[in-house]
Amino acid sequence: VAEPEAQLVSTVRNIRLNQTGVSYASLFGPYVKAASKIEVVDPFIRLPYQIENFVEFVQMVRECNHDPENLVIHLSTQNDEEHIPDMIDIFDEIQEDLGAHGIEFTYDFKADHDRFINTDTGWTITLGRGLDIFDKKGRFTLDSICQEERRCKEFVVTYNRND
């Protein structure tokens, strides 16, 4: 159960190697539920599984957000010049799909090394590993459809309120 926005505090969460019971909803849901604009900066949204992680993040935002049909989500990532045309095709496809759900999705290739999420409600969530927090999932296993079943990589998430 997500705690009310007013009770959220700046904090740090440490996730252990192989820990289970973790999901994007448990990590980010309370911090994105009132947001109408969300910026994800992760230079490593390149490979198919990383793109799947991003789409799972967007789905979590839709499920947790108070007004999911009026969201603006911006992704800032990076890639090698020769791969950018393919990434534009992929991100344009995601943009079209999200638009059909009322979500405005934009992207650029300007990310550096840092990984974080900014919300228009004043939160910056610093992601030690970006959205790449789970071990490889099985193809025909429960963990392929349920994040809480997946084993995690070790990482730290820092939640800061920008006043």
Protein Blocks (a to p, Z undefined) as FASTA:
>chain_A
ZZdfklpccddddddehiahiafklmmmmmmmmpcbdcdddfklfbfmlmmmmmmmmmmm
mmmpmblmlcccdddddddfklmmmmmmmmmmmmmmmmmnopacddddkbcfbccdddfe
opacddfkljmlbccddfbbfklmomklpccddddddddddZZ
